[in-house]
Amino acid sequence: MQLNVFLDDQSYPIDVPQYILDEGRDFFDRMDHDMDHGWQMSRQWVDNPDRVRRCQIVADRLLTALHTGQEGTLMLMAGYILTRMPGITGVQIDTTGDMLATEMLMEQPDV
């Protein structure tokens, strides 16, 4: 599956192999467990992040992995977003330091 990552005026298509989506389930569940206890999102503490907030948190990790060339982490973070947000096509990651401004881009229904 593909996740399109947008940073300012740059686009990065990330092709996540199916085996990462399948074999990463336990890892993704552990990530959810960690976030169950709340998370510091920029300047705001979020007690119980919902699905969108969790994907914003993970998108921030994805941004770090992209900048540091950590391919494995990049694939896992993209895989998490793809499995937790069915219908997602991309993520517009805020680069000003405000995780809450990161946007999930969803498929548009046919009219």
Residue pairs with C-beta under 8 A, 6 or more apart in sequence:
1 15
1 16
1 18
1 21
1 82
2 13
2 14
2 15
2 16
3 13
3 14
3 16
3 78
3 81
3 82
3 88
3 89
3 90
3 91
4 11
4 12
4 13
4 14
4 89
4 90
4 91
4 105
5 11
5 12
5 13
5 14
5 59
5 62
5 66
5 78
5 90
5 91
5 93
6 12
6 90
6 91
6 92
6 93
6 105
7 63
7 66
7 93
7 95
8 95
12 66
14 74
14 75
14 78
16 75
16 78
16 79
16 82
17 75
20 75
20 76
20 79
21 79
21 82
21 83
24 76
24 79
24 80
24 83
25 83
27 76
28 79
28 80
28 83
28 84
31 54
31 58
31 80
32 54
35 49
35 54
35 57
36 48
38 45
38 46
38 47
38 48
38 49
39 45
39 46
39 49
39 53
39 57
40 46
41 49
41 53
41 56
41 57
41 99
41 100
42 97
42 98
42 99
42 100
44 100
46 53
49 57
51 84
51 85
52 85
52 104
53 100
54 84
55 80
55 81
55 84
55 85
55 88
55 91
55 104
56 99
56 100
56 102
56 104
57 99
58 77
58 80
58 81
58 84
59 77
59 81
59 91
59 93
59 99
59 102
60 93
60 99
60 102
61 73
61 77
62 73
62 74
62 77
62 78
62 81
62 91
62 93
63 93
63 95
64 70
64 73
65 71
65 73
65 74
65 77
66 74
81 88
81 91
81 104
82 88
85 104
85 106
87 106
87 107
88 104
88 105
88 106
88 107
89 105
89 106
89 107
90 105
91 102
91 103
91 104
91 105
92 102
92 103
92 105
93 102
94 100
94 101
94 102
94 103
